[in-house]
Amino acid sequence: MTTTADRELDTRGLNCPLPILKTKKTLGEMQAGEVLRVVSTDPGSMRDFQAFARQTGHELLEQTTEGSEFIHVLRRR
């Protein structure tokens, strides 16, 4: 599944908690219903983004791995 994103956030090379903090800031600048694609190289980001979505109410649309990169797609609540 490939979801078209309204914005993309590159967090390659950053480790927890920076990808989540940058995602929270970016989502705060977006309108409700818009989609954000986040690219990370932190393996822990898979579980971090699941927890982030549960805690914040943003919808985690998909998570995929492409080589050493982890892709997270969220819809702003």
Stockholm file with secondary structure:
# STOCKHOLM 1.0

chainA/1-77         MTTTADRELDTRGLNCPLPILKTKKTLGEMQAGEVLRVVSTDPGSMRDFQAFARQTGHELLEQTTEGSEFIHVLRRR
#=GR chainA/1-77 SS CCCCCSEEEEETTCCTTHHHHHHHHHHHTSCTTCEEEEEECCTTHHHHHHHHHHHHCCEEEEEEEETTEEEEEEECC
#=GC SS_cons        CCCCCSEEEEETTCCTTHHHHHHHHHHHTSCTTCEEEEEECCTTHHHHHHHHHHHHCCEEEEEEEETTEEEEEEECC
//
